[in-house]
Amino acid sequence: MLLTITTTHQPATDLGFLLHKNPARTQTFPLSFGKAHVFYPEAAPERCTAALMLDINPLELVRGHRSYKAETLENYVNDRAYAASSFLSVAMAEVFSSAMNGKCKDRPLLVGTALPLKAMITPLPCRGGDALLRRLFEPLGYTVSAVQHPLDEVFPDWGESLYHTVILEAALPLSQFLTHLYVLIPVLDNDKHYWVGDDEVEKLLRRGEGWLASHPERDLIVSRYLKRRKGLETIALAALLAEDAEDIDTVQAEHADEEAEVEKKISLNEQRMQAVVEAVRSSGATRVLDVGCGEGKLIAVLLKEKQIEKIVGLDVSHRALEIAGSRLHLETMPEKQRERILLMQGSLTYRDKRLAGYDAAAAVEVIEHLDLSRLAAFERVLFEFAAPQTVVITTPNREYNAKFETLSAGKFRHKDHRFEWTRTEFGAWAMNVAARFEYDVRFEPIGDSDESLGAPTQMAVFAKRTKNFSPSSTVSTAPTEISTEV
């Protein structure tokens, strides 16, 4: 079985530092079930590929493992020696342990940086087919391609096998990339070569931190990873549900109070809502998504616009949606007005078919709450899968923070903000997104502008390009350079 990881990050050979494996030489590592070989098919500044190949002795698996019975033919005729499985995950954990744990003394700044990464795994058993493969990886921001192999090329009538050559591409920190592979490869195989006990729950929770709790296939992942041991599944799911609810609701509650306190002197929230509503109104939209709707402040303003027939508020927090329903007085609202609103729970970084078919979408002060490693998934969910004609995004202008007396130098407006961008950084990000997903983009300041610092809030309005679009028609007022400091 073979796993290759490729990057075009510049210089690409930084991959060797992150993996703690020298591209100039081949290394072999002894494992309890065979050997792991690490080598680099290519290692240049423009492109670097690291390969992990397992050499498993199937006879040793039979003779050395107590769960095998020598008289059973299946012990000798199976795919364990060549199909990607839990053997590959164990090898990754041993050979790439420092990389998976996010440790790199030589390139510490790269540990948390989203890198362009491509993994090829062959052959990978997909028990659930191509559809399950995509359901597992696409919500995490991956582009997935797979080639299914026939049972026997000489006898095509035998049909297709469950084995695929799979290519996964994403912009993520390497540690997250490896962790996703580590957890999901055995899930696809739907088996493990070793006894699954209580320690596997701890391992799953540790490796799934930050992504598994809100994954749409969470229950399936937990069940398969723990080999369908119901007692262990119950423990793992209870921990994940508790973690998800506590973190999300706490963040939502704090955000509403703390950020409003910083900005209240300049009535920025009211100006922001009006600017977003005006952008939506001028687009002609009648069906609108409010992604990350929180407690429904934008929805309340959109309801006043008669041209808008349907408003959908999406948020990951059940508690925030309950507050939104209460503040909007949904229970006592006239029926026709109530029919215009739909509140639904969902993640901003997971593909959701319910989001398709809307004219406009707004993400008001949302993106800065996402980890940079999850931003690529958000982009695909909104611009590729939902793909409304108009997208309105607002985010703080970090430069303007200097004018807030209550903010210490270098601090963000809210402690849950993962980043706050300058105008240059936001402009570069928005133009890149527009180019990739075939949108035009224009930028507007919100709030009173300072001559040197700009406005407190920056807004990008994306419009889907027409079929006759010419690149020269792109509307842009943002600078072209982007700082690496976030």
N, C-alpha and C positions, 0 to 999 in steps of 0.2 A: 504494500500500500504506500502511496506517495502523497505528501502534502507539500505544496510549494506556496511561498508567500512572496509577492512582488510589490515593489513600490517605485514610484517615479518622483518621490520627494527629492529635493536637491540639497546636498548631494545624497544620492540614493544609497550610497554605501554606509550611511548612518544606520541602516538596518542592522548591520553587523554589530554595532555598539549596543543597540537596543536588545538584540537577541543574545548578546554576550558570546557570539561565535564569530571567529575570524574568517572573513571571506577568502583568505589566501590559502586555507588548508581544509582538508576533509577531517572530520572528527567522528569517532565511533564510541558509543556509550553502551555498556552492558545493561540489560534489563532482565527481570526475572523470567521473561518469556522469549527472549531473543536479544537482538541488537538493534540500536537506532543509529543511523548514519546521517550526519548533517553535512551538507556541501552546498556550494553556490554555483549553479549553472551559468550565471552571469553576475558580474559585479563591476559596474561602471558608475560614474557620477550621475548619469542620466537615468539609469535603470538598474535595479539590483533585485536578484531573486535568491531566496534561501529555500533549500529543499530538506525535508525530513522524510527519510525512507526507513521503513521497518522491515527487518529480516526476522521472521518468526519461524521457529521450528515446530511444526504441528505435532511431531512425535513427542517432543518434550512436554507439550501442553497436556497430552494424554497421560504420560507417565508421571508427571510431577504434580498433578492436581487431583485432590481427593474426590472432587465431584464427578470425575470421569470414571467410566467402567470400561475396561479394556475390551470386553466382549461385544460392545456396541459398535457397529460399523460406522455410525454417524460421527463417532469421535475421530475417525480417520478420514472421512469424506465430508468435509465442510469447508466453509469460506473463511474461517478465522485467520488463516495464514496470509490472506491477500486483501480482504475487504476492510475498509476503514470502519473502526468500531471503538469500543472502550479501550482496546489496546492502544490505539492512536492517542486517545485522550490522556491515558496514563503516561505515555511516552512524552507528550507535550509538557505535562506537569513536571516531569523529571528533567527533561533536557532544556526546556525554556522556562524554568521556574522563576528566575529573576525577572524576565520579561513579563510574565503573566502577573507578577506581583507589583509591577510598575517601578522597578529599581534599575537605575542606570547612572553610575557615578560620572561616566565620561560625557553623557549627553542628557543631563537632568531636565533641561528645558523641553526636551522632546517627549518626555514620558507622558505628559498630559496633552500633547499636541495631536490634533486630528491629522493623520497622514493618509494620502491616497494609497489604499492597499487592495491587493487582489490575491485571493487564495484559490488554488486549484486542488481538488481532492479527487483521487481516483484509485480504485473504484469505491464509490460510496453507496451502500445499500439504503434505499429510500423506501421504507415500509410504510406506505401511504402515498407513494408516488410523487410526481413533480408538484402536485398541488400542495401537499404537506410541506415539502421543501420550501416553497414560497411563503406559506403561512407562517413558518418559523422564522425565516430570515428577512423577508421584506419589511415587516413592522419595525425591525431594528435599523432600517435605513439601507439595506443591502440591495444591490442590483444582482439578480440571480439568473444564471443561464445553466442549463443542464442538457447533457446528451445521454439518452437511455441506451443501454447496450443490449443486443439480442442475446437470447440464451445460447445460441450457437450460430455463428455467421454462415456455416456450411448448410445449416437447416433452418432457413428463415421462417418456415411454417411453424416452427416451435414457439414463435412469438418473442416478446420482449422479456428481459430479466428485470429484477428489481435493482440492478446496479446502474449507477450513473457516473459520468465524469461531470463534476460540478465546479462552476466558477462563481465565486462570490466577490463582489466589489463594494467597497464602502470607504468613506473618509472618517476614520476613527483613530483614537489612540491605540497603539499596538496591543497594550495590555487588554483592552476591552475586546478587540478583534479576536485575540487568542482565547479569551474567556468564553466568548460566544461559541466558538468552535468546540472548545472543551466540553461544554454542557450539551450542545445540540447534536453533535455527531452520534453519541450513544442513543439519544432520543430518536433520531432517524433510523438507526439500526434496531431500536426497540429491544436491546439486550445488553447485558454486561457479563464480562468474563469472570467476575469476582462476586463474592458474597456482599450483599447490600445490607448494612446495619445502620445503627443510629448515627454513626459518624458521617454517613452519606447525606443525612439531612443538613448537618452543619456545613458540610462541603457545598451542597447546593445553595444554601442561603448565602454563604460567603461569595461564591462565584456568581450568584444571581443578583447581588446587591445593586440597586439602582436601575434595574431593567426588568427583572422577572416578575415582580409584584404586579405590574400594570401591563404585562404582555397578554395579548388577546388569547393566546394558546397556553396560558399559564398552567391550567389544570392538566392538560395533556402532557406538558413538559414535566411537571412534577410526577405524574403517574408513571410515565415511561422511564424517567431518570431513576426512580426508586423501585423499578421492576414491579410496579403495581402492588406494593405492600401497603395495604390500606392504613395500617396504624401509622406508618411513617408518612404517608401522604397527608393524613389529618394533621399531624404535627407541623409539617412544612407549610401547608396551606394556611393554617391558623397564624403562623408567624408572619407569612407574607401579607395576609389580609390586615393584620394589626399594624404592620410596618407601613403599608400603603395608606391606610386611613389616618393614622397619626401624623405622618409626615405631610400629607397633602392638606388636611384640614388646618393644621397648625400654621403652615405657610400661608394659606389663603387668608386666615384671620389676621395674621400679623401684617401681611402686605397691605390690606385695606386701610389699616390705621397708620402705619409708619410712613408709607410713601405720601399719603394725603397730608400728614402733619408737615412734611418737608415742603410741599408745594402749595399749601393752602393760601399763603399770603398773596400769591399772584393768580389765584383762581384758575390754576392751570387745568384742572380736570374738566371744568366746564368748557374751556376753550378747546380742549382736545376733543371732547365729545362732539361739539358743534362742527369742528373741522372734518372729523370722520364722517359724520352724517351728511355734510355738504358734498364730500367726495362720492359717497354712495348715491346720493340723490342725483347728482349731475351725471352719473354713469347710466341712469335710467333703470337701475336694478329694481325688480319687484320681489325677488326671492333672495334673502340675505342670510349669511352665516356669521355668527359672532363666535369665533373660536377663542377659548379661554375667557368665557363670558363673565366668570366670577359671580358677583352678586347682582348682575343684570342691569348695571347703570346705563350701558349703551343701548340695551334692548328698550329701556324705558323711553329713551329719546327717539329711537327709531319708530316706536309705536305712534308717534305724533305725525309721521310722514304717511299721508294717505296713499301714495303710489306704491308703498311696500305692502305686499299681500301676505308674505310669509317670512317670519323671523325665527331662525333656529339658534339657540344658545347651547354651545358645547363646552363642558368643563370636566376636568378629571375628578373634581371633588364633589361628592354627593352632598356634603354639608353646604357648600357654596350654592348649589342648585336649589336646595331647600330654602335658603335665605332669599335667593332671587325670586322664587315663586311667591314667598311671603311678601316681599317688598313690591312686587308687581300686582299683588292682590288677585292672583289667578283664580282663587276659589269664588270670589264675588264679582269677577269681571264679566261684563255682558258676553253672551255666547259668541257672537260674531267677532268680537275683539279677541276673545280667548282662543278662537280657532286660528288666529294669525301667529300664535306663539307655540313653539315646541322647545322644551328644555330636555337635553339628553346628556348622559354621562359618557365620557370617552376621552381617550388620550390624544394629545396633539401630535404625537410622534408615531402613531400606529395607523396603518391604512384602514379606512372605514368607508364602506360602500354607501353609508347613509349620507355622506357629505357631498356626493356627486349631484349635479343637476341644479346648482344655484348660480344666480347671476353675479353675486358679489360676496366677498368674505372680508371680515375685518379682524385683525389681531391687534388689539389696543394694549400696549405695554405688556406684551406677552413674551416676546422672544428672549428678552434679557433674563427671564427666569429659567431658560433651558440651558443645560450644559452644552458647551460648544460641540461636544462629540455627538449630541443628539440633534443639532441644528439641521444637519443634512437630512435626517428622517423627517423633520418638520417640513422642510422645503418640498420633499417629494409628496408628502401627504397633501399639502395645500396646493402646490402649483402643478404637480403631475397627475395625481389621482383625483382630487376634487376639481381642480382646473376651472374655477369660475372665471367669468369674463373680466372681472375687476377684483383686485386684492388691495386692501388698504392696511398698511402696517405702520404703527407708531412705536417709538422707543426713545428713552432719554438721550439727550445730548450730553455726554460726559464733560465736555468743555465748560458748559454752563454751570456745573456744580460749584465752581469757585464763587458764584454769587449767592449761594445759599449759606446763610450765617450759621445754621445749625449743623452743617456738614463739616467734619474735619477734612483736612487736605488728603486727597487720595481715597476717600471713602465713597461708597455707592449710596444712592438714595434709599435703598432698602437692603437689608442684610441677606435676603434670599436672591438678590441679583447675582447671576453668575458672571456677568460682564456688563459694562456700559460703554457704548461706542462713541467715538468722535464723529463729526460729520463726514470726514474722509473715510473712516472705517465703514460706517453704515452705507455710504454711497457706493463704495467698492463692492460690498457684499450684495447690495440690491441690484447693481448692474450685472454682476455675475449671475445671480439668480434669473434675472430677466433674459439674459442671453441664452442660458441653458434651457429654459422652459418656454421660450418664444413669447415673451411679453415686452411691451414698452414700459418705461418707468419714468415718472417725474417726481420731483422732491418739493416739499413745502414745509416751511418752518411753522411751528405752532407756539404762540406766546410772544411776548415782547422780545425782540432781538437785540442783543448787544453787538456793537460794531465789530468787536474782535472775537467774542465767544459764541456768537450765533444765538439761536432761540433755545429755550429750555427743552422743547420736544421737537423731534424730527419725524416727518411723515413721508413715506414712499407710497405712491399710488401706481399700481401695476395694471396695465390694460392688455388683454390678450391680443396678439397680433392677428391681422387678417391674412387670408391666403395670399393676397397680393402684396404682402408686406415687403418693403425694401429696407435693408439695414441702415440706409441713410436717414430713415424716418424716426429712428429712436430718439425719444425725448430724454435728455439728461442734463442736469445742472450740477451734478456732484463731481468733486475732484476725482482724479484717476488713480491716485496713489493710496496705499493703505498701510497703516502702521502695524507692526507685528506685536505691539504691546496691547494686551487686552486685560 
